[in-house]
Amino acid sequence: MTGPEQKEPIMASEQEMIDFESFLPYYFHLIAEGLSQRFRTILKPHGVTIRRWRILMVLMTSGTCNMTELREKSLIEQSALSRVVDQMERDNLVVRRPKAGDNRIIEVFLTDQGRKSYFDLVPAARTYAESIVDGIPKRERQALLNSLRKILHNLEKN
């Protein structure tokens, strides 16, 4: 008697297969990872993390946010957001105060130091943003942005 029968691995038919090199979610993952790694490298000499940058950017744009709004706009999970805001408060970048008229709601504001930190980072962030679309004509950049907005809208409605 010979050993166990060797079987060929079961392969999906070509009809069922997805070519990862043309699968958009794969490219979005590659792009997201690449963007994060490169931006982390750019922010590191300034002592800022991507999460801190997002909070600075959201608060600079919004003026003030409660923690729920800040979580939604910064895309940082609640437990991590609380830790980062605690650290930023210790570093005098933000301050938390009860909302006028409703002490149950805590609002987060940028301090003068927080605004300075944001503006110190803007040149590096702009240079970085330009570098990732280098070689793409302005007209195509706008089309790309419009397409990305549509994809985001599709994700939000599903």
Backbone as CSV, one residue per row, in Angstrom:
resi,resn,N_x,N_y,N_z,CA_x,CA_y,CA_z,C_x,C_y,C_z
1,MET,0.838,-1.178,0.000,0.000,0.000,0.000,0.884,1.243,0.000
2,THR,0.540,2.188,-0.810,1.317,3.425,-0.869,0.731,4.443,0.096
3,GLY,1.439,5.558,0.273,1.017,6.617,1.192,-0.307,7.247,0.791
4,PRO,-0.765,8.220,1.591,-2.034,8.879,1.295,-2.008,9.478,-0.106
5,GLU,-3.139,9.413,-0.709,-3.274,9.918,-2.070,-3.044,11.428,-2.099
6,GLN,-2.183,11.899,-2.991,-1.923,13.328,-3.146,-2.967,13.926,-4.077
7,LYS,-3.585,14.993,-3.649,-4.592,15.648,-4.475,-4.076,17.016,-4.894
8,GLU,-4.489,17.432,-6.054,-4.157,18.773,-6.534,-4.927,19.787,-5.690
9,PRO,-4.295,20.921,-5.366,-5.041,21.939,-4.629,-6.231,22.418,-5.462
10,ILE,-7.288,22.718,-4.768,-8.479,23.204,-5.464,-8.255,24.671,-5.811
11,MET,-8.391,24.983,-7.066,-8.210,26.357,-7.537,-9.560,26.913,-7.953
12,ALA,-9.791,28.159,-7.621,-11.018,28.815,-8.070,-10.925,29.009,-9.571
13,SER,-12.030,28.934,-10.202,-12.014,29.176,-11.645,-11.683,30.638,-11.882
14,GLU,-11.178,30.923,-13.067,-10.828,32.308,-13.388,-12.027,33.226,-13.237
15,GLN,-13.196,32.688,-13.450,-14.403,33.481,-13.335,-14.605,33.968,-11.896
16,GLU,-14.179,33.190,-10.915,-14.356,33.532,-9.510,-13.203,34.358,-8.955
17,MET,-12.097,34.397,-9.642,-10.898,35.043,-9.123,-10.965,36.559,-9.280
18,ILE,-10.274,37.225,-8.392,-10.112,38.675,-8.469,-8.623,38.938,-8.589
19,ASP,-8.252,39.686,-9.593,-6.850,40.060,-9.769,-6.544,41.197,-8.797
20,PHE,-5.733,40.912,-7.783,-5.469,41.934,-6.765,-4.860,43.198,-7.351
21,GLU,-4.156,43.084,-8.464,-3.526,44.263,-9.058,-4.528,45.203,-9.723
22,SER,-5.760,44.760,-9.893,-6.779,45.654,-10.438,-7.953,45.801,-9.463
23,PHE,-7.757,45.364,-8.219,-8.796,45.413,-7.190,-8.640,46.717,-6.406
24,LEU,-9.583,47.646,-6.593,-9.467,48.969,-5.980,-9.237,48.943,-4.469
25,PRO,-9.951,48.121,-3.691,-9.675,48.117,-2.249,-8.215,47.804,-1.917
26,TYR,-7.576,46.961,-2.711,-6.159,46.663,-2.513,-5.323,47.928,-2.702
27,TYR,-5.601,48.673,-3.771,-4.850,49.904,-4.020,-5.102,50.955,-2.949
28,PHE,-6.343,51.040,-2.485,-6.626,51.990,-1.405,-5.834,51.629,-0.153
29,HIS,-5.708,50.343,0.125,-4.920,49.908,1.279,-3.443,50.282,1.090
30,LEU,-2.892,49.989,-0.088,-1.494,50.352,-0.363,-1.273,51.852,-0.210
31,ILE,-2.190,52.623,-0.769,-2.071,54.082,-0.710,-2.179,54.563,0.732
32,ALA,-3.159,54.068,1.471,-3.337,54.496,2.861,-2.099,54.182,3.698
33,GLU,-1.555,52.989,3.530,-0.349,52.614,4.275,0.831,53.504,3.892
34,GLY,1.004,53.715,2.595,2.100,54.557,2.126,1.973,55.992,2.607
35,LEU,0.767,56.528,2.550,0.530,57.897,3.014,0.858,58.027,4.495
36,SER,0.379,57.085,5.285,0.610,57.141,6.734,2.088,57.022,7.076
37,GLN,2.774,56.071,6.457,4.201,55.887,6.751,4.997,57.143,6.414
38,ARG,4.759,57.696,5.243,5.515,58.883,4.812,5.187,60.091,5.685
39,PHE,3.902,60.294,5.991,3.518,61.459,6.787,4.058,61.343,8.208
40,ARG,4.072,60.110,8.756,4.664,59.889,10.077,6.119,60.356,10.089
41,THR,6.854,60.019,9.031,8.259,60.403,8.907,8.411,61.921,8.862
42,ILE,7.495,62.584,8.186,7.542,64.046,8.068,7.212,64.715,9.399
43,LEU,6.243,64.178,10.126,5.804,64.787,11.387,6.753,64.512,12.552
44,LYS,7.463,63.389,12.500,8.294,62.951,13.628,9.287,64.014,14.113
45,PRO,10.037,64.688,13.230,10.978,65.706,13.720,10.298,66.849,14.482
46,HIS,9.001,67.023,14.255,8.240,68.071,14.940,7.628,67.561,16.245
47,GLY,7.840,66.273,16.542,7.289,65.692,17.759,5.777,65.531,17.720
48,VAL,5.232,65.370,16.519,3.780,65.278,16.354,3.434,63.941,15.700
49,THR,2.385,63.313,16.197,1.886,62.081,15.591,0.778,62.428,14.601
50,ILE,0.407,61.464,13.792,-0.693,61.678,12.847,-1.978,61.993,13.603
51,ARG,-2.210,61.307,14.710,-3.420,61.588,15.495,-3.427,63.018,16.014
52,ARG,-2.284,63.483,16.520,-2.218,64.880,16.986,-2.470,65.846,15.834
53,TRP,-1.880,65.551,14.672,-2.079,66.410,13.509,-3.562,66.485,13.144
54,ARG,-4.226,65.338,13.137,-5.656,65.333,12.797,-6.453,66.188,13.773
55,ILE,-6.145,66.066,15.058,-6.858,66.854,16.066,-6.568,68.335,15.873
56,LEU,-5.299,68.682,15.661,-4.954,70.083,15.408,-5.715,70.612,14.195
57,MET,-5.740,69.826,13.121,-6.381,70.250,11.884,-7.891,70.413,12.072
58,VAL,-8.521,69.450,12.728,-9.972,69.521,12.954,-10.316,70.731,13.808
59,LEU,-9.584,70.926,14.900,-9.891,72.050,15.783,-9.570,73.389,15.130
60,MET,-8.540,73.429,14.315,-8.215,74.669,13.615,-9.337,75.026,12.643
61,THR,-9.884,74.031,11.992,-10.953,74.247,11.022,-12.293,74.517,11.706
62,SER,-12.582,73.770,12.767,-13.895,73.847,13.421,-13.959,74.883,14.533
63,GLY,-12.827,75.237,15.082,-12.809,76.181,16.190,-12.947,75.484,17.531
64,THR,-13.961,74.686,17.679,-14.193,73.923,18.899,-15.001,72.681,18.541
65,CYS,-14.826,71.636,19.311,-15.596,70.400,19.108,-15.812,69.743,20.456
66,ASN,-16.948,69.078,20.595,-17.065,68.195,21.748,-16.352,66.898,21.370
67,MET,-16.189,66.005,22.322,-15.398,64.796,22.070,-16.027,63.908,20.991
68,THR,-17.344,63.856,20.932,-18.008,63.047,19.901,-17.719,63.608,18.516
69,GLU,-17.856,64.920,18.370,-17.565,65.557,17.073,-16.103,65.361,16.695
70,LEU,-15.227,65.514,17.672,-13.798,65.362,17.413,-13.483,63.931,16.971
71,ARG,-14.107,62.953,17.590,-13.913,61.555,17.201,-14.401,61.329,15.772
72,GLU,-15.574,61.832,15.452,-16.137,61.634,14.111,-15.302,62.312,13.033
73,LYS,-14.838,63.524,13.310,-14.093,64.286,12.299,-12.645,63.827,12.167
74,SER,-12.046,63.383,13.267,-10.632,62.982,13.233,-10.448,61.508,12.887
75,LEU,-11.530,60.738,12.944,-11.489,59.294,12.676,-10.559,58.556,13.643
76,ILE,-10.562,59.015,14.888,-9.762,58.370,15.935,-10.731,57.699,16.908
77,GLU,-10.481,56.421,17.217,-11.370,55.701,18.127,-11.366,56.374,19.501
78,GLN,-12.497,56.256,20.207,-12.737,57.004,21.441,-11.643,56.824,22.487
79,SER,-11.222,55.595,22.758,-10.220,55.381,23.813,-8.895,56.046,23.457
80,ALA,-8.481,55.929,22.212,-7.235,56.566,21.773,-7.388,58.082,21.770
81,LEU,-8.548,58.567,21.361,-8.784,60.012,21.316,-8.643,60.622,22.706
82,SER,-9.228,59.988,23.702,-9.128,60.504,25.077,-7.678,60.586,25.528
83,ARG,-6.896,59.548,25.220,-5.469,59.553,25.597,-4.720,60.685,24.900
84,VAL,-4.953,60.844,23.602,-4.226,61.866,22.840,-4.625,63.260,23.320
85,VAL,-5.914,63.483,23.561,-6.364,64.791,24.058,-5.779,65.050,25.443
86,ASP,-5.703,64.030,26.301,-5.053,64.182,27.616,-3.606,64.648,27.443
87,GLN,-2.874,63.981,26.547,-1.473,64.344,26.304,-1.364,65.760,25.746
88,MET,-2.236,66.090,24.811,-2.192,67.423,24.204,-2.546,68.498,25.227
89,GLU,-3.420,68.170,26.157,-3.762,69.119,27.216,-2.562,69.315,28.141
90,ARG,-1.869,68.225,28.486,-0.655,68.339,29.308,0.419,69.170,28.606
91,ASP,0.475,69.060,27.267,1.461,69.811,26.482,0.980,71.219,26.127
92,ASN,-0.148,71.623,26.697,-0.708,72.959,26.500,-1.075,73.254,25.034
93,LEU,-1.498,72.223,24.306,-1.933,72.417,22.922,-3.445,72.586,22.831
94,VAL,-4.162,71.960,23.762,-5.621,72.077,23.807,-6.057,72.296,25.244
95,VAL,-7.281,72.757,25.375,-7.906,72.883,26.690,-9.327,72.334,26.563
96,ARG,-9.781,71.691,27.640,-11.158,71.181,27.684,-11.943,72.012,28.686
97,ARG,-13.171,72.341,28.285,-14.059,73.093,29.176,-15.487,72.591,29.001
98,PRO,-16.285,72.670,30.073,-17.705,72.341,29.908,-18.356,73.350,28.956
99,LYS,-19.298,72.861,28.177,-20.012,73.718,27.234,-20.883,74.699,28.017
100,ALA,-20.885,75.951,27.586,-21.726,76.959,28.226,-23.186,76.512,28.132
101,GLY,-23.847,76.459,29.253,-25.252,76.074,29.270,-25.505,74.584,29.410
102,ASP,-24.464,73.749,29.277,-24.640,72.299,29.432,-23.328,71.684,29.907
103,ASN,-23.164,71.612,31.213,-21.920,71.114,31.808,-21.646,69.642,31.521
104,ARG,-22.635,68.920,30.982,-22.424,67.501,30.667,-21.560,67.330,29.424
105,ILE,-21.532,68.350,28.587,-20.782,68.275,27.327,-19.448,68.988,27.508
106,ILE,-18.364,68.279,27.188,-17.022,68.847,27.282,-16.570,69.249,25.881
107,GLU,-16.150,70.502,25.758,-15.652,70.996,24.474,-14.135,71.108,24.516
108,VAL,-13.527,70.910,23.361,-12.073,70.972,23.234,-11.735,72.156,22.338
109,PHE,-10.778,72.975,22.785,-10.335,74.163,22.062,-8.827,74.102,21.873
110,LEU,-8.335,74.723,20.822,-6.888,74.901,20.676,-6.436,76.055,21.551
111,THR,-5.268,75.911,22.144,-4.633,77.024,22.847,-3.803,77.808,21.829
112,ASP,-3.227,78.921,22.264,-2.316,79.664,21.381,-1.159,78.763,20.950
113,GLN,-0.653,77.949,21.879,0.436,77.022,21.556,-0.027,75.981,20.544
114,GLY,-1.261,75.528,20.659,-1.818,74.573,19.704,-1.925,75.173,18.308
115,ARG,-2.382,76.424,18.228,-2.461,77.105,16.924,-1.068,77.299,16.337
116,LYS,-0.106,77.658,17.188,1.272,77.825,16.712,1.810,76.499,16.175
117,SER,1.563,75.427,16.904,2.009,74.101,16.469,1.399,73.760,15.111
118,TYR,0.109,74.038,14.946,-0.564,73.786,13.666,0.121,74.572,12.545
119,PHE,0.292,75.875,12.745,0.879,76.706,11.688,2.344,76.360,11.421
120,ASP,3.047,75.868,12.432,4.425,75.406,12.217,4.460,74.189,11.291
121,LEU,3.405,73.379,11.324,3.349,72.156,10.520,2.783,72.358,9.116
122,VAL,2.058,73.446,8.903,1.382,73.663,7.615,2.334,73.593,6.421
123,PRO,3.505,74.240,6.445,4.378,74.145,5.263,4.772,72.702,4.929
124,ALA,5.126,71.920,5.935,5.501,70.518,5.691,4.301,69.723,5.180
125,ALA,3.117,69.974,5.739,1.909,69.258,5.307,1.556,69.620,3.867
126,ARG,1.686,70.894,3.514,1.389,71.316,2.133,2.374,70.704,1.144
127,THR,3.651,70.743,1.492,4.674,70.156,0.623,4.401,68.671,0.431
128,TYR,4.056,67.995,1.513,3.736,66.573,1.447,2.516,66.339,0.557
129,ALA,1.462,67.110,0.762,0.235,66.944,-0.033,0.519,67.154,-1.516
130,GLU,1.357,68.117,-1.838,1.722,68.364,-3.240,2.554,67.213,-3.800
131,SER,3.438,66.662,-2.976,4.326,65.599,-3.462,3.567,64.338,-3.861
132,ILE,2.443,64.080,-3.214,1.726,62.838,-3.521,0.915,62.927,-4.807
133,VAL,0.727,64.133,-5.320,0.012,64.276,-6.598,0.929,64.844,-7.679
134,ASP,2.223,64.804,-7.406,3.205,65.289,-8.374,3.036,64.545,-9.700
135,GLY,3.033,65.282,-10.777,2.905,64.664,-12.095,1.466,64.477,-12.551
136,ILE,0.518,64.786,-11.692,-0.896,64.698,-12.074,-1.375,66.115,-12.384
137,PRO,-1.829,66.355,-13.610,-2.299,67.704,-13.966,-3.438,68.162,-13.052
138,LYS,-3.524,69.474,-12.865,-4.514,70.064,-11.962,-5.940,69.572,-12.264
139,ARG,-6.297,69.507,-13.539,-7.634,69.069,-13.960,-7.886,67.633,-13.485
140,GLU,-6.877,66.772,-13.606,-7.018,65.377,-13.171,-7.057,65.269,-11.647
141,ARG,-6.350,66.167,-10.968,-6.385,66.174,-9.502,-7.809,66.436,-9.021
142,GLN,-8.468,67.392,-9.659,-9.845,67.716,-9.274,-10.771,66.538,-9.559
143,ALA,-10.570,65.889,-10.700,-11.381,64.709,-11.036,-11.133,63.592,-10.016
144,LEU,-9.878,63.411,-9.615,-9.542,62.403,-8.606,-10.249,62.713,-7.290
145,LEU,-10.171,63.964,-6.865,-10.818,64.370,-5.620,-12.327,64.142,-5.698
146,ASN,-12.929,64.492,-6.818,-14.371,64.270,-6.995,-14.709,62.781,-6.925
147,SER,-13.891,61.953,-7.560,-14.121,60.502,-7.527,-13.965,59.955,-6.112
148,LEU,-12.960,60.416,-5.391,-12.758,59.962,-4.011,-13.937,60.364,-3.126
149,ARG,-14.461,61.566,-3.353,-15.642,62.006,-2.587,-16.843,61.104,-2.875
150,LYS,-17.013,60.716,-4.130,-18.119,59.819,-4.493,-17.940,58.450,-3.838
151,ILE,-16.715,57.950,-3.831,-16.443,56.659,-3.183,-16.740,56.754,-1.690
152,LEU,-16.305,57.838,-1.061,-16.576,58.032,0.365,-18.081,58.092,0.615
153,HIS,-18.785,58.804,-0.236,-20.249,58.879,-0.113,-20.865,57.479,-0.217
154,ASN,-20.388,56.688,-1.172,-20.894,55.319,-1.331,-20.631,54.481,-0.083
155,LEU,-19.460,54.654,0.515,-19.140,53.916,1.737,-20.059,54.324,2.885
156,GLU,-20.330,55.619,2.975,-21.162,56.121,4.072,-22.609,55.661,3.957
157,LYS,-23.098,55.496,2.733,-24.500,55.090,2.587,-24.683,53.578,2.694
158,ASN,-23.603,52.823,2.607,-23.717,51.354,2.702,-23.461,50.920,4.101
